[in-house]
Amino acid sequence: MKRDSGSTLIELIVVIVILGILAVVAAPKFLNIQKDARIASLKGAKGALTSAFSMFSAKVDMPNSKIITKQLGGTSVRFLKINGQEIRINDIDNFPLILLPLYAGDSKDKALKDIQALADIDLSYDAKSNEGKADFNLVVTGDGGFYIFPKTDRFWSDKGEIKQCSLEYIPATTFNHQTSHFELHLSDC
C-alpha cells in the first residue's frame, strides 16, 4: 500500500494560480472601499441636514416661534434662535441661510456654528490646511449656501475640485426660481 504524504507540485501550482486569479478579480473592489465610504458619508449628511433644515422651516412657521428682527443696511432681516445661535431665515421659503459674519459681534466661525446648531455634524474649516481633524470640511459660498466635503488626504485647491465630491446647499433666491435644496456631487470621490 502506497501512502500520499502531501501535495504534488502540480496541485500546488494550480492552487497558486487560482489564488492569483481571485486576487486580481477582488482587488479593484477592495480599492473602492474608501470611495464608497466617502459617498455613504455624504449621503448620510444629506439626509441629516435635509431633515434639520426642514424642521427649521417648520419651526419658523409656528405661531409661537421667537423670531428676532434686525436691521441690515436699511433692510429688516429675520433670525431664529436655535441652540444659542441666531440663524438667518430665507424670506423666500423660510429655510436657513448660512452666511459669513454679518455683524461686528459675530465670530469668524459663525457659519460653522450655525450648521452645528441645526444638526450634530462633525465639521471644520480645515479644507485649506488639509489637517482633516473633522469628518467633514466646510466652504461657505457667500449667497447663503455652502459645500460640505469629506476629510481626505488630498489638498483641495479650488471650488471646482471640491465640487466633484461634495454636498452642496443651494438656498432659494429670486434669481434661481427654486426652493432651497441639497445636491450631491459624486463624480470624483
C-alpha positions in Angstrom: 0.0 0.0 0.0 1.3 3.4 -1.0 0.7 6.5 1.2 0.5 10.1 0.0 2.2 12.4 2.3 1.5 15.7 0.8 0.5 17.7 -2.3 2.2 17.3 -5.7 3.9 20.2 -7.4 1.1 20.4 -10.0 -1.6 20.7 -7.2 0.4 23.5 -5.5 0.8 25.4 -8.8 -3.0 25.1 -9.5 -3.8 26.5 -6.1 -1.4 29.4 -6.5 -2.9 30.2 -10.0 -6.4 30.1 -8.6 -5.5 32.4 -5.7 -3.8 34.8 -8.1 -6.9 35.0 -10.3 -9.1 35.7 -7.2 -6.7 38.4 -6.1 -6.8 40.1 -9.5 -10.6 40.0 -9.6 -11.2 41.0 -6.0 -8.5 43.8 -5.7 -10.5 46.5 -7.6 -13.5 46.0 -5.3 -11.4 46.4 -2.2 -9.7 49.5 -3.6 -13.0 51.3 -3.9 -13.9 50.9 -0.2 -12.7 54.5 0.6 -14.7 55.9 -2.3 -17.8 54.0 -1.2 -17.2 55.3 2.4 -17.0 58.9 1.3 -20.1 58.6 -0.8 -22.0 56.9 2.0 -21.0 59.6 4.5 -22.1 62.4 2.1 -25.5 60.7 1.6 -25.9 60.4 5.4 -25.0 64.0 5.8 -27.5 65.0 3.2 -30.3 63.1 5.0 -29.4 64.6 8.3 -29.2 68.2 7.0 -32.3 67.9 4.9 -34.3 66.9 7.9 -32.7 69.5 10.1 -33.3 72.3 7.6 -36.9 71.2 7.1 -37.5 71.2 10.8 -36.0 74.8 10.9 -38.5 75.9 8.2 -41.4 74.3 10.1 -40.3 76.0 13.3 -40.3 79.4 11.6 -43.9 78.8 10.5 -45.1 78.0 14.1 -47.0 80.9 15.6 -45.1 80.8 19.0 -41.6 80.8 17.4 -39.4 83.6 18.6 -38.3 85.4 15.5 -35.6 88.1 16.0 -35.6 91.0 13.6 -32.5 93.1 13.0 -31.7 95.9 10.6 -29.0 95.3 8.0 -28.3 98.1 5.6 -31.9 99.5 6.0 -33.5 96.1 5.4 -35.2 94.0 8.1 -33.6 90.6 8.4 -35.2 87.8 10.4 -33.4 85.3 12.6 -34.5 82.2 14.5 -32.5 81.3 17.6 -31.6 77.6 17.7 -29.3 76.1 20.4 -28.0 79.6 21.2 -27.3 80.5 17.6 -29.2 83.2 15.7 -29.7 81.7 12.2 -30.8 83.9 9.4 -34.2 83.0 7.8 -34.6 82.9 4.0 -37.6 85.1 3.3 -38.5 83.0 0.2 -39.0 79.6 1.8 -38.1 80.0 5.5 -35.1 77.7 5.2 -31.8 78.8 6.9 -29.3 81.0 5.2 -25.8 80.0 6.2 -23.7 83.2 6.0 -20.4 84.6 6.9 -20.3 87.0 9.8 -22.7 90.0 9.2 -22.4 92.0 12.4 -19.5 93.2 14.4 -20.3 90.8 17.3 -20.4 87.7 15.0 -17.5 85.3 15.4 -15.5 84.3 12.3 -16.8 80.7 12.5 -20.5 81.7 12.6 -21.4 79.6 9.6 -19.8 76.6 11.1 -21.7 77.1 14.4 -25.0 77.7 12.6 -24.8 74.4 10.8 -23.8 72.6 14.0 -26.7 74.2 15.9 -29.1 72.7 13.4 -27.5 69.2 13.1 -25.0 67.3 15.1 -22.3 67.0 12.4 -18.5 66.9 12.8 -17.5 69.9 10.7 -14.5 72.2 10.4 -12.9 74.8 8.2 -9.7 72.6 7.6 -10.1 72.5 3.8 -7.0 74.6 3.0 -4.8 73.4 5.9 -5.6 69.8 5.0 -5.4 68.8 8.6 -8.6 66.8 8.4 -9.5 66.9 12.1 -13.2 66.6 11.5 -15.3 64.2 9.4 -16.4 67.0 7.0 -14.9 70.3 5.8 -17.0 73.4 5.1 -16.7 76.0 2.4 -19.3 78.8 2.5 -20.4 80.2 -0.9 -21.4 83.7 0.3 -25.0 83.5 -1.0 -26.3 81.6 2.0 -25.2 78.3 0.6 -22.2 76.0 1.3 -20.3 72.9 0.3 -19.5 70.1 2.7 -16.9 67.5 1.6 -15.4 64.6 3.5 -11.9 64.7 5.0 -9.3 63.4 2.6 -5.6 63.1 2.2 -5.7 65.3 -0.9 -5.2 69.0 -0.9 -8.3 70.9 -2.2 -7.1 73.7 -4.3 -10.3 75.4 -5.6 -14.1 75.1 -5.5 -14.2 73.3 -8.8 -12.2 70.4 -7.3 -14.2 70.5 -4.1 -17.5 70.3 -6.1 -16.6 66.9 -7.5 -17.1 65.1 -4.2 -19.3 67.2 -2.0 -22.8 68.0 -0.7 -23.9 71.4 -1.8 -26.7 73.5 -0.1 -28.4 75.8 -2.6 -30.7 78.3 -1.0 -33.8 79.7 -2.8 -33.2 83.1 -4.4 -35.3 85.3 -6.5 -32.9 84.5 -9.4 -32.9 80.7 -9.3 -36.7 80.3 -9.0 -36.4 77.1 -6.9 -36.8 76.1 -3.3 -33.7 75.6 -1.1 -32.3 72.1 -1.6 -29.2 69.9 -1.3 -27.3 68.4 -4.3 -24.8 65.6 -4.1 -21.7 65.8 -6.4 -20.1 62.4 -6.5 -18.1 62.4 -9.8 -14.6 62.2 -8.2 -14.9 60.7 -4.7 
